[in-house]
Amino acid sequence: MMDFIVAEWFGVTIIRPNNLITNILVGITGFFLYKLIAQKNEQNLSWITWWSFFFLFVGLGTALGGMAHAFNYEYPHVLHTQSDHFAWAVAGLGLYFGERTRSVWGKFTEVIGWVAVVKLLLFFVLLLGLIFYKFDGFNSFDVVRWNATFSMFIILFATYFWLHRVEKINSLFYFLLGFGIMLIDIPIYNYQLKLHTWIDHHDLGHFLQIISLFIFYLGVNEEIINSRTAEVRHLAE
């Protein structure tokens, strides 16, 4: 007996349609937050642009990943390999943009820019290798999870040591809270907890991701407001 839902919509077999719906919700959330931040970037500042791309690509990658799994029955080879890894690459690119937002604030955080580039290249090489080589007992999605965790530590590290301690911008609270909520997904995923057949551990993780993205947006908005305040203060001096 299968422990997941298989449905047929308009003659197309869909695996885990509940996961497809929540994946798309994450994608919609990412696009919505992308638009909100892009509208605030009146001066076309690079770090605000990178934040908008962070939300856009993370959301898009999650949505594409959901589609790759959902239609795997109809197109098993294509969508379970190339498209799946492509979706992970898109989400990884979004995390890279999040890291780059931390590389424009001073000489110390220029190192973050180089770390972000090297990590992105390594991530792409690993994904490419996993397309052609399979390792027994190794879940290729673990590479995605490790990359996401390391990315968040980079963002938190740079936020604390530069923005929080030097610039006195209180966005660190939002990033810590958002990251903490994301960590709740670890036991949910490991123990495969679910509330209902239509709300399994994947769906719970997607809901937590949506909440985290909104909290990250609050942190970004705090930084935008503070940067404008600092600019006005500088012009008044």
N, C-alpha and C positions, 0 to 999 in steps of 0.2 A: 504493500500500500504506500502510495506516495504521500509524503508529509508536506507537500506544497500544492498550490492550486494551479490547475491547467484549464484554461478557458478558450472558447472559440468565438471570436468577434468578427462578424462579416466574412466568415469562411476562413479566417486566419487563426491558426493555433498559437496561443500566447501562454508562455510559461511564467508563472508568478505575476499575474496582472496587477496584484496589489502592490508589488515592488515597483512595477512600471509606473503606476500612478504616483507613488511617493517620490520616485526618482525624478519624474517630470516636475513635481512640485518644487523640488530643490532647484531644478533648472529655471523655473519661473521666478523663484525667489532671487536667484543669482542675477537674472536679467533685470528684475525690478530694482535691486540695490545698485546694480551697474548704472542704470539710468539716473537714480537719485544722486549718486556721487558725481557722475559726469555733468549734471546740471549745476553742481556747486563749483565746478572747476572753471571759474570765469577767467582766471589768469593763465590757464593752460599749464599748470605746474605739473612737472613730471611725476612726483610722488602721488598726487591725487589721481592722475591718469592710471598709474600702476595699480592703485587700490581698486579703481573701477574695473580694470581688467582681471584683478584677482577674483572678484565676485562673478564676473561674466564667465571666465574660463572654468572655475571650480563648479559652477552651476551647470554649464554646458557639458563638461566632462561627466558629471554625475548622471545627467539626463541621457547622454549617449550610451553610457554603460548600462543603464536600465533597459534601453531599447535593444542593445546587443544580447542581453540575457533573455529578454521577453520573446524575441523572434528567433531564438536559437533552434527551435524545433523545425521551423520552415527553412532556414538556411544555416544548418549546423556548422559547416566548416568555416564559411566566411565570417559569420557573426560571432563565433566563439573564439576566434583567434585574432585576425587582423583588426576587426572593429572593436573588440574588447580592449585590446592593447592600445588602439588609437584613442579610445575614450580615456583610458588611464593617462596617456601622454598629454591630452588636453587639460585634464585636471592638474597634472603635475606642472604644466606651464602656468596655470593659474596660481599655484603655490609659489612658483618662482617670482611672479609679479609681486606677490605679497612680501617676499623677502627683499626684493629690490626697493620697496618703499622705505626700508630701513637704511639704505646705503647712500642717502643724499644729505645727511644731517651734519656730517663732520668727518675729519680725517680718520677718526677711530672706526667709524662705521663703513668706511670705504672697503674695509676688509670683508664686510658682509656681502658686498657686491661680487667680489671674487669667489667667495664661498658659494654664493647662490648659483653662479655660472657653472662652477665645477660640479656641484651637486646635481644640477639639471642635466649636464652632459652624462654624468655617471648613471643617472636614472634612466635616460634614454637608451644608453648602451645596454643596461640590464634588461629593459623591456624588449629591446631588439633581440637580445640573446635568448630570452624566454620564448620568443616566437618559434625559434628553430630548435631549441634544446629543451627537453623536459627532464626534471630531476625527481626521482622517486621520493615521496614524502615531503616535497617542498611545494607550498602553495604560492603561486606566482603573485597573488594579490597581496601577500605579505610585504612585497617590495613597495607596493603602493602605500600600505599602512605605515611602514617605516619612514618612507619619504615624507608623508604628511606629518608624522610626529616630529621628525627632525626639523621640518620647515617651521612648525609652530614654535619649537624651542628657539630657533634662530630669531624669529620675530619677537618673541618675548624677551630674549636676552638683549637684543639691540634696543628694544623699547625701554627696558629698565635702565640700561647703562648710559643711554644718551637722552632720550626724550624725557624720561621721568626724573633722573638725577640732575641733568644739566639744564634742560629746558623747563622743568617743572610742569610738564603736561601730564594730566592725570588719566591718560587713555589706558595706562597699564592695567587698571582695574577691570576694564571691559575685556581686554584680551585674556587676562587671567581667568575671568569668569567664563568667557566663551570656550577657552581651551579646557577648563575644568568640566564643563558640560559635555564636551566632545569625549572626554576620558570615561564618562559614564557608559559610553557605548562598548567599552572593552569587555566588562563582565556580561553585558547583554548579548554581545556577539559570541563570546566564548561559551556561554551556557545556553545560547539560542532561546532566550526568553521570548515569550509572545503573550499578547493579551487576547488574541482571537486568531482564527484561521486566516483572516484577512489583515491582521496586524501582527506580523511576525517580527523576529529580531532585526531583519533588514529594515522594515518600516519604522520601527522604533529608532533605529540609528539615523534614518533620514529625517525624522521629526526633530531629533536632537541637533542634527546638522543645520536644519532651518533655523532653530532657535539660536544656535551659535553664530550663524551668519548675521542675523539681526543684531546680536550683541556686538559683534565685530564692527558692524556699521556704526553703532553708537560710539565706539571708540574712535573710528575714523572721523566721524562728525565732530567729536571733541577736539581732535587734532586740527581740523579745518578751522573751527571757530577760534581756537587759540592762536593759530598762525595769522589769522586776519586781525585779531586783537593786537598781536605783537607788531604787525605791520603798521597799524594805525598809531600805536604808541611810538614807533620809530619815526614815522612821518611828523608827529607832533613835537618831537624833541628838537 
